Amino acid sequence: MTGCLATLHDVHKYDGKQHIQIIDNSTLSITSISNLGSSFTNVFISPDLSAKLVLVRQLIEENCSIHFDCSGCYVQDQMS
């Protein structure tokens, strides 16, 4: 999820009913959906979102391995 269109391509209007729920329980509208290369598809775009967010569950469902440590987060496609 992102609020910035700068690095995205194939942007199209989002006609779904989902919203982004944030920490204070308020919701943000999803206005568009796009792709960020072949690895990140179906990226939700909400202009009011101030940070880029990744759903860990979605990465796992896409067969990625995720490792967190003190130096950061590593995501690896299980196919490579």
C-alpha positions as CSV (number, residue, x, y, z in Angstrom):
1,M,0.0,0.0,0.0
2,T,1.3,3.5,-0.8
3,G,0.2,7.0,-1.2
4,C,2.8,7.8,-3.9
5,L,2.3,7.0,-7.6
6,A,5.9,7.8,-8.6
7,T,7.3,4.3,-8.9
8,L,4.2,2.5,-10.0
9,H,3.0,1.5,-13.4
10,D,-0.2,0.2,-14.9
11,V,-2.3,2.3,-12.5
12,H,-6.1,1.9,-12.8
13,K,-9.1,3.0,-10.8
14,Y,-10.1,0.8,-7.8
15,D,-13.8,-0.2,-7.8
16,G,-13.7,-2.5,-4.9
17,K,-15.3,-2.0,-1.4
18,Q,-12.2,-2.5,0.7
19,H,-10.6,0.3,2.8
20,I,-7.3,0.6,4.7
21,Q,-7.8,0.6,8.4
22,I,-5.1,2.4,10.3
23,I,-4.0,2.3,14.0
24,D,-6.6,4.8,15.3
25,N,-9.4,2.6,13.7
26,S,-10.1,5.3,11.1
27,T,-10.2,4.2,7.5
28,L,-8.6,5.5,4.3
29,S,-10.1,5.1,0.8
30,I,-8.4,3.1,-1.8
31,T,-8.5,5.1,-5.0
32,S,-6.3,3.1,-7.4
33,I,-4.5,-0.2,-7.8
34,S,-1.2,-0.8,-9.6
35,N,1.9,-2.8,-9.9
36,L,5.5,-2.2,-8.7
37,G,7.4,-4.5,-11.1
38,S,6.6,-8.2,-11.3
39,S,7.2,-8.9,-7.6
40,F,4.7,-6.5,-6.1
41,T,1.3,-6.6,-7.9
42,N,-2.1,-5.3,-6.8
43,V,-0.6,-2.4,-4.9
44,F,-3.4,-0.4,-3.2
45,I,-3.0,3.4,-3.6
46,S,-4.5,5.8,-1.0
47,P,-3.5,9.5,-1.4
48,D,-3.9,10.0,2.4
49,L,-1.5,7.2,3.3
50,S,1.8,8.8,4.6
51,A,3.9,5.6,4.5
52,K,4.4,2.6,2.3
53,L,3.1,-0.6,3.9
54,V,3.6,-4.3,3.1
55,L,1.3,-7.0,4.2
56,V,3.4,-9.9,5.6
57,R,0.5,-12.3,5.1
58,Q,0.3,-11.4,1.4
59,L,4.1,-12.0,0.9
60,I,3.8,-15.4,2.6
61,E,0.8,-16.3,0.4
62,E,3.0,-15.4,-2.6
63,N,5.6,-18.0,-1.5
64,C,8.1,-15.5,0.0
65,S,10.3,-16.1,3.0
66,I,10.6,-13.2,5.5
67,H,13.4,-12.7,8.0
68,F,13.6,-9.9,10.5
69,D,16.7,-9.0,12.5
70,C,18.4,-6.0,14.0
71,S,19.7,-4.8,10.6
72,G,16.3,-4.9,8.8
73,C,13.9,-7.1,7.0
74,Y,14.8,-9.6,4.2
75,V,12.2,-10.9,1.7
76,Q,13.1,-13.8,-0.6
77,D,11.0,-15.4,-3.3
78,Q,11.1,-19.2,-2.6
79,M,11.4,-19.8,-6.3
80,S,14.8,-18.2,-6.5
